[in-house]
């Protein structure tokens, strides 16, 4: 299938051109428009044509996705993410997968297996409510970010420390360790919290904006108006 990412980097939209019989899977709610030749099937990402993928999220949440199938001829389907930011395509081949935030997932081809029941996730190391997904198999994985995408290529033994709210994903060839930012005083007063130490070889994808900080900034602007409304 063909694809195009329009309006990069701030207002990116993924447009996928499907031939008859082709399928693209996307995060529920990501679709902006599609041709009438395409049918949509919604499901939990626990069972699919590929079998059980083990994507029942801890805490009772479920990872819902939509399968867009060109059943009546060729057609286009377009997808965006809620945050203002970029979309990137990651090519996955056997032995070269990625670990990404669930919130970074926007779409994938049928050859991609998405799994949260891998050892690194079940240890619950990432904190901050981040759900990490391990993507393996063969095909294309599309990720979205809040802000622009900053890519770092790490050599073997090279380590990068990334704030967890800026971390989008990294190659599964990397090793990682989630720690507090400095000591107790740094954790409390630095405003950083948890960070991930990622050691190469592999690529690390970082988003330039922090959604938590953005919501705090919005609240600073909105709080006076909310208080005035409540006092009336």
C-alpha positions in Angstrom: 0.0 0.0 0.0 1.0 3.6 -0.5 1.0 6.3 2.2 1.7 10.0 2.6 2.2 12.1 5.7 0.8 15.6 5.0 1.3 18.8 6.9 4.5 17.9 8.7 5.8 18.6 11.3 3.2 20.3 13.4 -0.2 19.2 12.0 0.7 15.8 10.5 -2.0 13.6 8.9 -1.4 10.1 7.7 -3.1 9.3 4.4 -3.1 5.6 3.4 -4.0 4.5 -0.1 -5.4 0.9 -0.1 -5.8 -1.4 -3.0 -8.8 -3.7 -3.0 -8.4 -6.3 -0.3 -5.7 -4.4 1.7 -6.1 -3.6 5.3 -4.7 -0.9 7.7 -5.2 -1.1 11.4 -5.4 2.2 13.4 -6.0 3.5 16.9 -9.7 3.9 17.6 -10.8 7.4 17.0 -7.9 8.4 14.8 -9.8 8.4 11.5 -10.5 11.8 9.8 -12.0 10.6 6.5 -12.2 7.6 4.3 -13.6 6.6 0.9 -16.9 4.7 0.7 -15.1 1.7 -0.7 -13.6 1.0 2.7 -15.3 -1.0 5.5 -14.4 -0.6 9.2 -14.4 -3.3 11.9 -13.8 -2.4 15.6 -12.2 -4.8 18.0 -10.0 -5.2 21.0 -6.4 -5.8 20.1 -6.5 -9.2 21.8 -7.5 -11.3 18.9 -7.1 -10.8 15.2 -6.4 -12.6 12.0 -2.9 -13.1 13.5 -4.2 -14.7 16.6 -4.0 -13.7 20.3 -1.8 -10.6 20.7 -2.0 -10.3 24.4 -3.1 -6.7 24.5 -5.3 -6.5 27.6 -4.0 -3.5 29.4 -3.3 -3.6 33.1 -5.9 -1.8 35.2 -8.9 -2.9 33.2 -8.3 -0.7 30.1 -8.4 -2.2 26.6 -6.6 -1.3 23.5 -9.4 -0.8 20.9 -8.4 -0.5 17.2 -10.2 -0.3 13.9 -9.4 -2.4 10.8 -10.0 -0.5 7.6 -10.5 -2.9 4.7 -10.8 -1.9 1.1 -13.6 -4.3 0.2 -15.3 -2.5 -2.7 -12.3 -1.3 -4.6 -9.3 0.9 -3.9 -9.6 3.9 -1.6 -7.9 6.3 0.9 -8.2 6.5 4.6 -6.7 9.4 6.7 -5.7 9.4 10.3 -4.5 12.0 12.9 -3.7 12.0 16.6 -5.2 14.2 19.3 -1.9 16.0 20.2 -0.5 18.7 17.8 2.6 17.1 16.4 4.3 14.8 13.9 3.8 11.3 12.4 6.7 9.0 11.6 6.8 5.6 9.8 9.0 2.9 11.4 9.9 -0.1 9.3 9.9 -3.4 11.3 11.6 -6.6 10.2 12.1 -9.8 12.1 14.7 -9.2 14.8 14.3 -5.4 14.6 11.3 -4.2 16.5 10.4 -1.2 18.7 9.1 -0.4 22.2 6.7 2.5 22.1 4.3 4.4 24.3 0.7 3.2 23.7 -0.3 6.9 23.2 2.3 7.1 20.4 0.6 4.3 18.4 -1.6 5.5 15.5 -1.6 2.7 12.8 0.1 -0.4 11.6 0.0 -3.0 8.8 -1.3 -6.5 9.5 2.2 -8.0 9.8 2.9 -6.1 13.0 2.4 -7.8 16.4 1.7 -5.5 19.3 2.3 -6.9 22.8 2.2 -5.4 26.3 2.8 -8.7 28.1 6.5 -8.7 27.6 8.8 -8.8 30.6 9.7 -5.1 30.5 6.1 -4.0 30.7 4.8 -6.3 33.3 7.6 -5.2 35.7 5.7 -1.8 35.7 8.9 0.2 35.5 7.9 3.1 33.4 5.4 4.7 35.9 3.6 7.9 35.2 0.7 5.9 33.7 2.8 5.1 30.6 1.8 1.9 28.8 4.6 0.6 26.7 4.0 -1.7 23.7 6.5 -3.9 22.1 6.0 -4.0 18.3 7.6 -6.9 16.4 7.0 -8.8 13.1 7.3 -7.4 9.6 5.7 -4.3 8.1 5.1 -0.6 8.8 4.4 1.0 12.2 3.2 4.6 12.3 3.8 6.7 15.5 2.6 10.1 16.4 4.2 12.6 18.8 3.3 15.7 20.7 5.6 18.3 19.0 8.4 17.4 16.7 10.2 14.0 16.5 13.8 14.1 17.7 15.7 10.9 16.7 19.0 9.8 18.3 21.0 6.9 17.0 23.0 5.2 19.8 26.1 3.2 19.2 26.8 0.0 21.2 27.4 1.1 24.9 26.2 4.6 24.3 23.6 5.8 26.9 20.9 8.5 26.7 18.8 9.6 29.6 15.2 10.6 28.6 12.4 12.1 30.6 9.5 9.6 30.5 7.0 12.1 29.3 9.2 12.9 26.3 10.0 9.3 25.5 8.1 8.0 22.4 10.0 4.8 21.8 13.2 3.0 21.1 14.6 0.0 19.2 14.2 -3.3 21.0 17.9 -3.9 20.5 18.5 -1.3 23.2 18.7 -2.1 26.9 17.0 0.2 29.3 16.6 1.1 33.0 13.9 3.3 34.5 15.1 5.3 37.5 14.3 8.4 39.5 15.9 11.6 38.4 18.8 12.0 40.8 18.2 11.6 44.5 15.1 12.3 46.5 15.7 16.1 46.6 16.1 16.2 42.8 13.0 14.0 42.3 10.8 16.3 44.4 12.1 19.7 43.4 13.4 19.2 39.8 10.0 18.6 38.3 11.4 15.6 36.4 10.3 12.5 38.2 11.2 9.3 36.4 13.6 9.0 33.6 14.7 6.1 31.3 18.4 5.3 30.7 18.6 3.8 27.2 21.8 2.1 26.0 22.5 1.3 22.4 22.8 0.0 19.8 19.6 1.4 18.3 17.4 4.4 17.7 15.6 6.5 20.4 12.5 8.6 19.4 11.8 11.7 21.6 8.9 14.2 21.4 9.9 17.8 21.9 6.8 18.7 23.9 5.6 17.4 27.2 1.8 16.8 27.4 1.7 16.9 31.2 3.5 20.3 31.3 1.1 21.5 28.5 -2.0 20.6 30.6 -0.5 22.4 33.6 0.1 25.5 31.5 -3.5 25.4 30.2 -4.7 25.1 33.8 -2.8 28.2 34.8 -4.7 30.1 32.1 -8.1 28.5 32.8 -8.1 28.4 36.6 -8.9 32.1 37.2 -11.9 31.8 34.8 -13.1 28.6 36.4 -12.9 30.2 39.9 -14.8 33.3 38.7 -17.5 31.1 37.2 -17.9 29.1 40.4 -18.1 32.2 42.6 -21.1 33.6 40.6 
